[in-house]
Each structure stands twice: as C-alpha cells, then as structure tokens.
Amino acid sequence: MAVHWKHWVHVTKLDPDRSIDPAMVEGVVTSGTDALMLSGTQNVTQENLGKLLEQVKAYGLPLVVEPAGPESARFRGVDLLFVPSVLNSGDVQWVVGKHRDWVLSQKVEWEKVVPEAYIVLNADSAVGKVTRADCNLTPPQAAAYATVADRYFRFPIVYIEYSGKYGDPKLVAAVSDVMEDAILYYGGGIDTAEKAAEMARHADTIVVGNAVYERGIDALKATVQAIQ
C-alpha cells in the first residue's frame, strides 16, 4: 500500500538513542500524529534502531527511518527512508559523500527513498556540529538554499532543522515564499500548541521530537490538535 507522505502535516520524531517506555509509545501512536520518524544524529546503532522499530512497528502508523549514515539505512520493515543532504554543511560528505558510501556498501531499495535537502540552523546542536553547518544564515540566504534545492536539484523535501531550538518564523516564512514543488518541513523546539500553529502557518509539515521526552504526551497531543 502506498504511503502518502506528501499529505502529512504532523510527524513525530523518535530518537533511537533515547529510551521510551511502552506506555509512552502507545501515547505517541494514538496522539493523532501522521507518521513516526526514527532518527538521531549520535549513537544510532543497528541494535538501538532495531529495538525502537520493534516497539513501534505493530501500531500501523507509517514508519520512516532518517539515517544518520549508511550503517543505519539497512532496516527492513519500514515504509520509507528519508535521506538528508545538509546543503549548508562545510563538509561535502554530508552533502553527497555519505550517500556514495551507502550505494557502494549495500543494495538500495530506491522505491523507499525520499531525498531531503536539510538546512541546519542550530550551531549548538549535535547535527550542526557534526556536519559543520553554517548556521548563521539570514532569511534571504536560507531562501536561496531552498530555491537551489527545490528548483535546481529537485529535492522533494526541504527541511528547516533547528534541532531542539525554536527557530525564526520569519526565516521559515521566507523559505516558504520561494517554494514551488518541494514539501517544506520544519523541526525544532515545537513543544506547545502556539509554536506548532505558528510554524504550521509556513511549513507544510511540522516535526515534533524533544517535546515527547521532555514535556510528555499531553504536550505532543497539543501540537497535533493545534494544526488540525
């Protein structure tokens, strides 16, 4: 059965490196979120990713793995692989090098692959540090990256990633204004209904992650209800 990811408005991101108990899993999958994204920057292993997949796969929600590298893109039993290229990285391996290694190391199930153009904007985050991203972008500069992703490289997703920090709505609006074909994702710091509603005015899809672990299921449900 086809997974209609282009119509998702709310995605919950779960980190394989963080523990989650069965009661919380049930709260997440019944929150009204459209899909689960299994994703992390550090300490993602076959073991902890597999454990998280076992916890969530029986509930019927669409499952996406967003691999941090080739080693975490091997899992069967998921619907899609959202594969990021960090366009504002200072290290080409995060734009295309890891992807080359992935193709060399395994047979890729291309029918499951959805490329993402990441624009990382939190210099203090793990992803910002690991990828050496230039996080000091102005709204016009971020919009220019997004235009290149959308109109030149034809990425189906442009992802504004503040990674744990609530971002600048004006920057997200500037990116939204130049989008033609790509779906605009926003992730970072959404832990209240107000923040969810604000970013959803500009982004097609919002991603909520840390709030699950730090604020609990009620906070997650509030972000879902705010954009329905």
C-alpha positions in Angstrom: 0.0 0.0 0.0 1.4 3.4 -1.0 2.4 5.8 1.8 1.1 9.3 1.0 3.8 11.2 2.8 3.1 14.4 0.9 -0.1 14.8 2.8 1.4 14.6 6.3 1.1 17.7 8.4 2.5 16.4 11.7 5.4 13.9 12.2 6.8 12.7 15.5 10.5 12.1 15.6 11.8 9.4 18.0 15.5 9.1 18.7 16.9 5.5 18.9 19.5 6.8 21.4 16.7 7.7 23.9 14.7 5.2 25.9 10.9 5.2 25.6 8.6 3.0 27.6 5.6 1.1 26.2 3.0 3.5 27.7 4.7 6.4 26.1 4.8 4.6 22.8 1.1 4.0 23.0 0.5 7.7 23.8 2.6 8.7 20.7 0.8 6.4 18.2 -2.6 7.5 19.5 -1.9 11.2 19.5 -3.1 11.9 16.0 0.4 12.3 14.5 0.6 11.3 10.9 3.8 9.3 11.0 6.8 8.3 13.1 10.3 9.2 12.1 13.1 7.2 13.7 16.1 9.5 13.6 19.1 10.6 15.6 22.5 12.2 15.0 24.7 10.4 17.6 25.0 6.9 18.9 22.5 5.4 16.4 23.3 1.7 16.1 21.7 -1.3 14.4 20.8 -2.5 17.9 19.1 0.6 19.3 17.4 1.4 16.0 16.1 -2.2 15.8 14.8 -2.1 19.3 12.9 1.1 18.7 11.5 -0.3 15.5 10.2 -3.4 17.4 8.5 -1.1 19.9 6.5 0.9 17.3 6.0 -1.3 14.2 2.9 -3.1 15.4 0.7 0.0 15.6 0.1 0.7 11.9 1.4 4.2 11.7 3.7 5.0 8.7 7.3 4.4 9.7 10.2 6.4 8.4 13.9 5.9 9.1 16.0 9.0 8.6 19.5 7.6 8.6 22.5 9.4 10.1 24.8 7.4 7.9 24.9 4.3 5.7 25.1 2.0 8.7 21.6 2.9 9.9 19.9 2.6 6.4 19.7 -1.2 6.3 16.4 -1.8 8.1 13.6 -3.8 6.6 10.0 -3.3 7.9 10.0 0.5 7.4 7.9 2.2 4.9 10.3 4.9 3.8 13.9 6.2 4.1 14.1 10.0 4.3 17.7 10.6 3.3 19.2 14.0 4.2 21.8 16.1 2.4 22.9 19.0 4.5 23.2 21.8 1.9 24.8 24.3 4.2 27.4 21.8 5.6 31.0 22.7 5.5 31.9 19.1 4.7 30.9 17.6 1.4 30.5 14.1 2.9 27.2 15.4 4.4 26.0 16.6 1.1 26.9 13.6 -1.1 29.8 11.6 0.3 27.9 9.5 2.8 25.4 8.8 0.0 28.2 7.5 -2.2 29.3 5.2 0.6 25.8 4.0 1.0 25.5 3.0 -2.6 28.8 1.3 -2.5 28.1 -0.7 0.6 24.6 -2.1 0.0 21.8 -2.6 -2.4 19.5 0.4 -2.0 15.7 0.0 -2.1 15.2 3.1 -4.2 11.4 2.8 -4.2 11.5 3.6 -0.4 13.9 6.6 -0.7 12.8 10.2 -0.3 15.7 12.7 -0.5 15.7 15.7 1.9 17.5 18.9 1.5 18.4 19.9 5.0 19.2 23.4 6.1 20.6 23.2 9.6 20.3 26.3 11.7 21.3 25.5 15.3 25.1 25.8 15.7 24.9 24.3 19.2 23.1 21.1 18.1 24.8 17.8 17.5 23.8 17.8 13.9 25.1 21.4 13.5 28.5 20.5 15.0 28.9 17.1 13.3 28.1 18.5 9.8 29.9 21.8 10.3 26.9 23.6 9.1 26.9 27.3 8.5 24.0 28.2 10.8 24.3 32.0 10.6 22.1 32.3 7.6 19.8 35.3 7.0 16.3 34.7 5.7 17.3 35.5 2.1 20.3 33.2 2.3 18.2 30.3 3.7 15.6 31.0 1.0 18.4 30.9 -1.6 19.5 27.4 -0.4 15.8 26.3 -0.5 15.4 27.6 -4.1 18.5 25.7 -5.2 17.1 22.6 -3.5 13.7 23.0 -5.0 14.3 24.4 -8.5 17.7 23.1 -9.3 18.3 19.8 -7.5 14.6 19.0 -7.4 14.6 17.7 -3.9 11.1 16.6 -2.9 11.6 17.8 0.7 13.2 20.9 2.1 13.8 20.6 5.8 14.5 23.5 8.1 16.1 22.0 11.1 16.7 23.9 14.3 17.2 20.7 16.2 15.9 21.3 19.7 15.8 25.1 19.4 12.7 27.1 18.4 13.5 28.8 15.2 12.8 32.1 13.5 9.3 32.2 12.0 10.4 35.0 9.6 13.1 32.8 8.2 10.7 29.9 7.7 8.2 32.2 6.0 10.9 33.4 3.7 11.7 29.9 2.7 8.0 29.1 2.3 7.6 32.0 0.0 10.0 30.6 -2.6 8.8 27.0 -2.5 7.4 25.8 -5.8 7.3 22.0 -5.8 9.1 20.7 -2.6 7.3 20.0 0.6 8.6 22.2 3.4 9.3 20.5 6.7 10.1 22.4 9.9 11.7 20.8 13.0 13.0 22.3 16.2 11.7 23.4 19.6 8.0 22.8 19.0 6.6 21.9 22.4 3.4 23.9 22.7 0.2 24.4 20.7 1.2 28.0 20.0 4.5 27.1 18.5 3.0 24.4 16.4 0.4 26.7 15.0 2.9 29.4 14.3 5.3 27.2 12.3 2.4 25.4 10.6 1.4 28.7 9.0 4.6 28.5 6.9 5.6 24.9 6.8 3.7 22.1 5.2 4.8 19.6 7.8 6.0 20.1 11.4 8.2 17.6 13.2 8.0 17.2 17.0 10.7 15.3 18.8 12.2 16.5 22.1 8.8 17.5 23.4 7.8 13.8 23.7 10.7 13.1 26.1 10.8 16.5 27.9 7.2 17.6 28.1 5.2 14.3 27.7 2.3 13.0 25.7 -0.1 15.8 26.6 2.3 18.3 25.0 2.6 16.2 21.9 -1.2 15.9 21.6 -1.5 19.7 22.0 0.8 20.2 19.0 -1.3 17.8 16.9 -4.6 19.5 17.9 -3.2 22.9 17.1 -2.8 22.2 13.4 -5.9 20.1 12.7 
